[in-house]
Amino acid sequence: SDGRLSSREWIVLALVALALTVLVCLAEPSIFGAMDWVRLHAFYKPYISSSLLHGHLPLWNPYVSLGRPLMAEPDSALFYPPELLYLLVDVHIACAMVCALHLLLLLYGMVKLSRAIGVEKQLSFAVAFVFACSAPVVGCFTSGYIHYGPAICFIPWVLYLGMCMQAAPGLRSMAGMALVLGLLHTCGHPQAAWLTGLGVMAFLAGR
């Protein structure tokens, strides 16, 4: 009932996450042809990686208008841990890996949330698959919103941890929620974090 998965179930979720990454992110029209990638991330990601690899912080972006702050801009997602992948591999490969990791996070979070609200074990997987294939999730990734899509993947976890805090308030549940909300706010899309915060308050008030 707590969402723990067997190794076989983890394999299923991982394969589904990989399949969705190929179908949603890499199959044509891929995210690498979308407006946000072409006009924004295709320049931000390599510039940030180059700056960090040369030993200095990318405080300023000189290539937009007369220049503008970069490290302080949410779209840079500089302090989001998965962004380290952009330092290690090609930006396209890193983007695909980050998308796959977040889709796996979404699937597992939806399984835990479904079981927490009483959905049967087998149906919890169906709920997770349907949510992962829904228009808000698929639409974000196919539109090249490589920060908004991952932010949406946190929604099941925020709702699940909110339920845990409501059922058993304590330091552990509060720390879990604080960690997830912190990651969500550094994910690169603050609007998604605000909407998720409002959503979880409405959800818990309704319960």
C-alpha atoms as a printed R data frame, in Angstrom:
    type eleno elety resid chain resno       x      y       z
1   ATOM     1    CA   SER     A     1   0.000  0.000   0.000
2   ATOM     2    CA   ASP     A     2   2.988  2.356   0.305
3   ATOM     3    CA   GLY     A     3   3.998  2.132  -3.344
4   ATOM     4    CA   ARG     A     4   7.056 -0.101  -2.963
5   ATOM     5    CA   LEU     A     5   7.873 -1.816  -6.223
6   ATOM     6    CA   SER     A     6   9.454 -5.134  -7.075
7   ATOM     7    CA   SER     A     7  12.443 -5.253  -9.427
8   ATOM     8    CA   ARG     A     8  10.142 -6.412 -12.235
9   ATOM     9    CA   GLU     A     9   7.819 -3.455 -11.676
10  ATOM    10    CA   TRP     A    10  10.783 -1.059 -11.721
11  ATOM    11    CA   ILE     A    11  11.870 -2.544 -15.039
12  ATOM    12    CA   VAL     A    12   8.384 -1.977 -16.456
13  ATOM    13    CA   LEU     A    13   8.357  1.663 -15.335
14  ATOM    14    CA   ALA     A    14  11.870  2.231 -16.685
15  ATOM    15    CA   LEU     A    15  10.973  0.750 -20.069
16  ATOM    16    CA   VAL     A    16   7.827  2.867 -20.266
17  ATOM    17    CA   ALA     A    17   9.829  5.993 -19.364
18  ATOM    18    CA   LEU     A    18  12.356  5.206 -22.099
19  ATOM    19    CA   ALA     A    19   9.620  4.502 -24.634
20  ATOM    20    CA   LEU     A    20   7.869  7.773 -23.798
21  ATOM    21    CA   THR     A    21  11.162  9.645 -24.085
22  ATOM    22    CA   VAL     A    22  11.674  8.273 -27.597
23  ATOM    23    CA   LEU     A    23   8.078  8.806 -28.715
24  ATOM    24    CA   VAL     A    24   7.465 12.159 -27.054
25  ATOM    25    CA   CYS     A    25  10.871 13.831 -26.994
26  ATOM    26    CA   LEU     A    26  12.979 12.335 -29.782
27  ATOM    27    CA   ALA     A    27  10.573 11.212 -32.518
28  ATOM    28    CA   GLU     A    28   9.893 13.870 -35.129
29  ATOM    29    CA   PRO     A    29   8.822 16.552 -34.547
30  ATOM    30    CA   SER     A    30  11.308 16.351 -31.670
31  ATOM    31    CA   ILE     A    31  11.861 18.847 -28.885
32  ATOM    32    CA   PHE     A    32  15.088 19.884 -30.611
33  ATOM    33    CA   GLY     A    33  13.105 21.565 -33.355
34  ATOM    34    CA   ALA     A    34  10.691 23.322 -30.997
35  ATOM    35    CA   MET     A    35  10.782 27.093 -30.586
36  ATOM    36    CA   ASP     A    36  11.995 27.146 -26.976
37  ATOM    37    CA   TRP     A    37  14.900 24.828 -27.732
38  ATOM    38    CA   VAL     A    38  15.936 26.617 -30.930
39  ATOM    39    CA   ARG     A    39  15.697 30.142 -29.535
40  ATOM    40    CA   LEU     A    40  16.710 29.602 -25.918
41  ATOM    41    CA   HIS     A    41  18.059 26.315 -24.616
42  ATOM    42    CA   ALA     A    42  20.267 25.501 -27.615
43  ATOM    43    CA   PHE     A    43  22.307 28.579 -26.623
44  ATOM    44    CA   TYR     A    44  21.883 28.597 -22.840
45  ATOM    45    CA   LYS     A    45  22.945 25.032 -22.160
46  ATOM    46    CA   PRO     A    46  26.271 25.035 -24.059
47  ATOM    47    CA   TYR     A    47  27.168 28.508 -22.783
48  ATOM    48    CA   ILE     A    48  26.520 27.541 -19.155
49  ATOM    49    CA   SER     A    49  28.449 24.283 -19.557
50  ATOM    50    CA   SER     A    50  31.390 26.034 -21.201
51  ATOM    51    CA   SER     A    51  31.512 28.686 -18.486
52  ATOM    52    CA   LEU     A    52  31.476 26.179 -15.641
53  ATOM    53    CA   LEU     A    53  34.025 23.901 -17.299
54  ATOM    54    CA   HIS     A    54  36.349 26.886 -17.659
55  ATOM    55    CA   GLY     A    55  36.041 27.624 -13.967
56  ATOM    56    CA   HIS     A    56  33.786 30.662 -13.762
57  ATOM    57    CA   LEU     A    57  30.127 31.236 -12.985
58  ATOM    58    CA   PRO     A    58  27.873 32.301 -15.887
59  ATOM    59    CA   LEU     A    59  26.647 35.438 -14.151
60  ATOM    60    CA   TRP     A    60  25.926 37.324 -17.370
61  ATOM    61    CA   ASN     A    61  24.626 36.439 -20.823
62  ATOM    62    CA   PRO     A    62  26.199 38.852 -23.349
63  ATOM    63    CA   TYR     A    63  24.332 37.399 -26.340
64  ATOM    64    CA   VAL     A    64  20.800 38.682 -25.603
65  ATOM    65    CA   SER     A    65  20.057 42.316 -26.488
66  ATOM    66    CA   LEU     A    66  22.622 44.403 -24.564
67  ATOM    67    CA   GLY     A    67  23.183 41.547 -22.131
68  ATOM    68    CA   ARG     A    68  21.179 40.226 -19.208
69  ATOM    69    CA   PRO     A    69  21.703 38.199 -16.007
70  ATOM    70    CA   LEU     A    70  21.981 34.479 -16.624
71  ATOM    71    CA   MET     A    71  22.729 32.631 -13.402
72  ATOM    72    CA   ALA     A    72  19.858 34.437 -11.660
73  ATOM    73    CA   GLU     A    73  17.383 33.692 -14.434
74  ATOM    74    CA   PRO     A    74  15.028 30.771 -13.714
75  ATOM    75    CA   ASP     A    75  15.411 29.429 -17.265
76  ATOM    76    CA   SER     A    76  19.077 28.700 -16.586
77  ATOM    77    CA   ALA     A    77  18.131 26.081 -13.933
78  ATOM    78    CA   LEU     A    78  21.734 26.345 -12.856
79  ATOM    79    CA   PHE     A    79  21.178 25.028  -9.320
80  ATOM    80    CA   TYR     A    80  19.014 22.054 -10.331
81  ATOM    81    CA   PRO     A    81  21.068 18.849  -9.737
82  ATOM    82    CA   PRO     A    82  20.089 16.933 -12.940
83  ATOM    83    CA   GLU     A    83  21.499 19.848 -14.963
84  ATOM    84    CA   LEU     A    84  24.958 18.468 -14.129
85  ATOM    85    CA   LEU     A    85  24.399 16.009 -16.970
86  ATOM    86    CA   TYR     A    86  24.880 18.894 -19.406
87  ATOM    87    CA   LEU     A    87  28.475 19.166 -18.159
88  ATOM    88    CA   LEU     A    88  29.194 15.513 -18.867
89  ATOM    89    CA   VAL     A    89  27.631 14.697 -22.225
90  ATOM    90    CA   ASP     A    90  26.360 16.383 -25.387
91  ATOM    91    CA   VAL     A    91  23.456 18.760 -24.764
92  ATOM    92    CA   HIS     A    92  21.034 16.676 -26.846
93  ATOM    93    CA   ILE     A    93  21.913 13.456 -25.018
94  ATOM    94    CA   ALA     A    94  21.748 15.251 -21.658
95  ATOM    95    CA   CYS     A    95  18.310 16.650 -22.475
96  ATOM    96    CA   ALA     A    96  17.004 13.190 -23.420
97  ATOM    97    CA   MET     A    97  18.435 11.712 -20.203
98  ATOM    98    CA   VAL     A    98  16.876 14.448 -18.056
99  ATOM    99    CA   CYS     A    99  13.509 13.918 -19.752
100 ATOM   100    CA   ALA     A   100  13.690 10.148 -19.214
101 ATOM   101    CA   LEU     A   101  14.585 10.565 -15.521
102 ATOM   102    CA   HIS     A   102  11.658 12.899 -14.951
103 ATOM   103    CA   LEU     A   103   9.184 10.672 -16.760
104 ATOM   104    CA   LEU     A   104  10.325  7.809 -14.527
105 ATOM   105    CA   LEU     A   105   9.882 10.097 -11.507
106 ATOM   106    CA   LEU     A   106   6.364 10.921 -12.680
107 ATOM   107    CA   LEU     A   107   5.411  7.261 -13.204
108 ATOM   108    CA   TYR     A   108   6.670  6.155  -9.798
109 ATOM   109    CA   GLY     A   109   5.133  9.153  -8.046
110 ATOM   110    CA   MET     A   110   1.768  8.479  -9.647
111 ATOM   111    CA   VAL     A   111   1.912  4.833  -8.550
112 ATOM   112    CA   LYS     A   112   2.563  5.915  -4.952
113 ATOM   113    CA   LEU     A   113  -0.150  8.578  -5.040
114 ATOM   114    CA   SER     A   114  -2.694  6.198  -6.571
115 ATOM   115    CA   ARG     A   115  -2.062  3.519  -3.986
116 ATOM   116    CA   ALA     A   116  -2.182  6.084  -1.187
117 ATOM   117    CA   ILE     A   117  -5.723  7.087  -2.169
118 ATOM   118    CA   GLY     A   118  -6.844  3.450  -2.375
119 ATOM   119    CA   VAL     A   119  -6.345  2.470  -6.018
120 ATOM   120    CA   GLU     A   120  -5.599 -1.241  -6.484
121 ATOM   121    CA   LYS     A   121  -2.053 -2.302  -7.328
122 ATOM   122    CA   GLN     A   122  -2.615 -3.141 -10.991
123 ATOM   123    CA   LEU     A   123  -4.778 -0.079 -11.598
124 ATOM   124    CA   SER     A   124  -2.145  2.193 -10.065
125 ATOM   125    CA   PHE     A   125   0.122  1.386 -13.000
126 ATOM   126    CA   ALA     A   126  -2.678  2.143 -15.454
127 ATOM   127    CA   VAL     A   127  -3.293  5.492 -13.737
128 ATOM   128    CA   ALA     A   128   0.422  6.311 -13.957
129 ATOM   129    CA   PHE     A   129   0.613  5.409 -17.650
130 ATOM   130    CA   VAL     A   130  -2.496  7.418 -18.511
131 ATOM   131    CA   PHE     A   131  -1.215 10.494 -16.664
132 ATOM   132    CA   ALA     A   132   2.201 10.213 -18.335
133 ATOM   133    CA   CYS     A   133   0.480 10.114 -21.739
134 ATOM   134    CA   SER     A   134  -1.918 12.975 -20.976
135 ATOM   135    CA   ALA     A   135  -1.976 16.208 -22.968
136 ATOM   136    CA   PRO     A   136  -0.379 18.456 -20.277
137 ATOM   137    CA   VAL     A   137   2.651 16.172 -19.954
138 ATOM   138    CA   VAL     A   138   3.102 15.225 -23.599
139 ATOM   139    CA   GLY     A   139   2.290 18.735 -24.767
140 ATOM   140    CA   CYS     A   140   5.007 20.304 -22.633
141 ATOM   141    CA   PHE     A   141   7.730 17.980 -23.828
142 ATOM   142    CA   THR     A   142   6.758 18.040 -27.497
143 ATOM   143    CA   SER     A   143   6.607 21.846 -27.383
144 ATOM   144    CA   GLY     A   144  10.196 21.997 -26.171
145 ATOM   145    CA   TYR     A   145   9.330 23.183 -22.652
146 ATOM   146    CA   ILE     A   146  12.193 21.181 -21.175
147 ATOM   147    CA   HIS     A   147  11.756 22.815 -17.758
148 ATOM   148    CA   TYR     A   148   7.970 22.974 -17.567
149 ATOM   149    CA   GLY     A   149   7.640 19.276 -18.495
150 ATOM   150    CA   PRO     A   150   9.973 18.077 -15.717
151 ATOM   151    CA   ALA     A   151   8.218 20.427 -13.267
152 ATOM   152    CA   ILE     A   152   4.876 18.753 -14.031
153 ATOM   153    CA   CYS     A   153   6.508 15.410 -13.242
154 ATOM   154    CA   PHE     A   154   6.789 16.528  -9.599
155 ATOM   155    CA   ILE     A   155   3.025 16.980  -9.176
156 ATOM   156    CA   PRO     A   156   2.239 13.394  -8.018
157 ATOM   157    CA   TRP     A   157   5.067 13.585  -5.468
158 ATOM   158    CA   VAL     A   158   3.891 16.910  -4.061
159 ATOM   159    CA   LEU     A   159   0.345 15.587  -3.680
160 ATOM   160    CA   TYR     A   160   1.561 12.323  -2.158
161 ATOM   161    CA   LEU     A   161   3.865 14.044   0.337
162 ATOM   162    CA   GLY     A   162   1.077 16.474   1.188
163 ATOM   163    CA   MET     A   163  -1.092 13.493   2.099
164 ATOM   164    CA   CYS     A   164   1.741 12.098   4.233
165 ATOM   165    CA   MET     A   165   2.081 15.397   6.103
166 ATOM   166    CA   GLN     A   166  -1.659 15.591   6.615
167 ATOM   167    CA   ALA     A   167  -1.887 12.017   7.906
168 ATOM   168    CA   ALA     A   168   1.232 12.056  10.093
169 ATOM   169    CA   PRO     A   169   2.735 15.526  10.637
170 ATOM   170    CA   GLY     A   170   6.366 15.382  11.631
171 ATOM   171    CA   LEU     A   171   9.926 16.331  10.743
172 ATOM   172    CA   ARG     A   172  10.347 13.477   8.267
173 ATOM   173    CA   SER     A   173   7.277 14.320   6.203
174 ATOM   174    CA   MET     A   174   8.078 18.035   6.355
175 ATOM   175    CA   ALA     A   175  11.658 17.419   5.228
176 ATOM   176    CA   GLY     A   176  10.444 15.302   2.315
177 ATOM   177    CA   MET     A   177   8.047 17.998   1.199
178 ATOM   178    CA   ALA     A   178  10.682 20.724   1.610
179 ATOM   179    CA   LEU     A   179  13.158 18.749  -0.512
180 ATOM   180    CA   VAL     A   180  10.681 18.151  -3.327
181 ATOM   181    CA   LEU     A   181   9.432 21.753  -3.320
182 ATOM   182    CA   GLY     A   182  13.014 22.987  -3.325
183 ATOM   183    CA   LEU     A   183  13.848 20.866  -6.355
184 ATOM   184    CA   LEU     A   184  10.653 21.994  -8.042
185 ATOM   185    CA   HIS     A   185  11.528 25.669  -7.539
186 ATOM   186    CA   THR     A   186  15.026 25.215  -8.979
187 ATOM   187    CA   CYS     A   187  13.752 23.140 -11.916
188 ATOM   188    CA   GLY     A   188  13.657 26.175 -14.194
189 ATOM   189    CA   HIS     A   189   9.971 27.079 -14.319
190 ATOM   190    CA   PRO     A   190   8.719 29.006 -11.266
191 ATOM   191    CA   GLN     A   191   5.177 29.321 -12.658
192 ATOM   192    CA   ALA     A   192   4.825 25.539 -12.524
193 ATOM   193    CA   ALA     A   193   5.988 25.584  -8.902
194 ATOM   194    CA   TRP     A   194   3.438 28.261  -7.972
195 ATOM   195    CA   LEU     A   195   0.601 26.386  -9.674
196 ATOM   196    CA   THR     A   196   1.622 23.134  -7.986
197 ATOM   197    CA   GLY     A   197   1.695 24.852  -4.595
198 ATOM   198    CA   LEU     A   198  -1.819 26.207  -5.100
199 ATOM   199    CA   GLY     A   199  -2.942 22.811  -6.341
200 ATOM   200    CA   VAL     A   200  -1.672 20.901  -3.326
201 ATOM   201    CA   MET     A   201  -3.321 23.405  -0.943
202 ATOM   202    CA   ALA     A   202  -6.662 22.947  -2.714
203 ATOM   203    CA   PHE     A   203  -6.204 19.161  -2.724
204 ATOM   204    CA   LEU     A   204  -5.439 18.968   0.994
205 ATOM   205    CA   ALA     A   205  -8.218 21.388   1.898
206 ATOM   206    CA   GLY     A   206 -10.659 19.225  -0.039
207 ATOM   207    CA   ARG     A   207  -9.506 16.083   1.777
